[in-house]
Amino acid sequence: MTAGKGTTVRFDPAGRLKGSIVPPADKSISHRAAMLGGMATEPVVIRNYLEAADTTSTLDAMGTLGAIVQRGPDEIVVRGTGLRESSEVDGPIDVGNAGTLMRLLPGLLASQEGRSYTLDGDASIRKRPVDRVAIPLREMGASIEATDERYPPFTITGARLRGIEYTLPVASAQVKSCVLFAGLTADGPTTVVEPVPSRDHTERMLAAAGVSLHREGDRITVTNADELVLDTITVPGDPSSAAFAIAAGVLVPKSRLLVKGSGANWTRTGFVRILQRMGGVVLGELEDPAGDGQIPGVEPITDLDVAHGSLVGTVVEPHEVPLAIDELPLVALLGCFAEGETVVRGAEELRFKESDRIALVVDGLRGLGAEIEATEDGFVVTGTGGLRGGTIESHGDHRLAMLGAVAGLASREGVTVVGMDAAAVSYPTFTEDITALLRR
Ligand code: S3P
């Protein structure tokens, strides 16, 4: 592998991958830890916070809203302002590239009675819809004005909120979390009805913070809280980042890898289950789904033992999509190497990520020799037993950059990734970590 000029990096076919890798800290949990720290009144200690562009945006935003953030060598301490006392802010709050920050923070801002806040971000953020959070927050009593009714920059004016029952029109953990945050100050209970389960970190963390929160089937109900009582939050490794090494280990012949300390929360391990179904060798202790009415109090972690092996195609059904949403580009790559067809259905949400991930994954992999077709709500890949290689452009999307890198390692001719620096959004040490597995 040779680093090219600027942000262009070449990933040559790898002989084998060997050794162990520790994925970076979980991005979703880090965002939530910083936000909950800002919403608490007592200091919150965060261990293993993700030091990456997206999660730095969140810490900065909480600082702008009045939290005191102290960075130590091993931990971050956040001293928050409570649920209703965020500071007034001059000018827009910059969310950078962070969709999770942009969609969750409004839940807190809606609770700031009489104060207005504007959120804005980079060019990709300005194309991502916020009406999905504006609709329920308006119903709760907040005012929201968005560009073209739908996009950032957008302004939220807080109010005394009322509890609502809200059925999510799309399975989105971000929208669910935003409404639950707003429910913390609302008069009366707030219920989110979630047609299909999505990541449940917010529920686990709020329950751990002493909030009255219950799940009955697909209904999650929160009642208002005076304060959040959090002490220490330890962030596990990110299964979505680990997925790149897992895919590389399965695809590159003769590889054997240990992925250490990855989150094993059932709502985040859909990718591993899909891969196992395709015949991939990935062994580890994954969490089982929680029983009705239960909210697990912890985030489980596991080590995963990964080995190269042949794959067969599979069909990813709509109910599996939220459990593997950020890993679906990797499912497309696995499909290129699998026998038969790999189909992903019910994943139109991919079009609203950091890029249109249906269009760009299909174009990007096709440019590397894949037989892949886009559909309205996913893609169909015909496995050809391998991938030629070539050049792929990240379009500023971190997951596309890392997809290109893994494709290169597993390809016949290697892949040049243009815009590899995008990986810093979630995984700043990705290239070094993957390279270390080659050198052993
Ligand atoms: C996230 C939820 C998912 C995911 C995103 C992070 C979260 O988005 O794609 O990367 O932290 O809640 P949606 O909830 O919009 O599907």
Residues whose N, C-alpha, C, O or C-beta is under 5 A from the ligand:
A	BS01	S3P	S28 T100 A171 S172 A173 Q174 V175 I325 D326
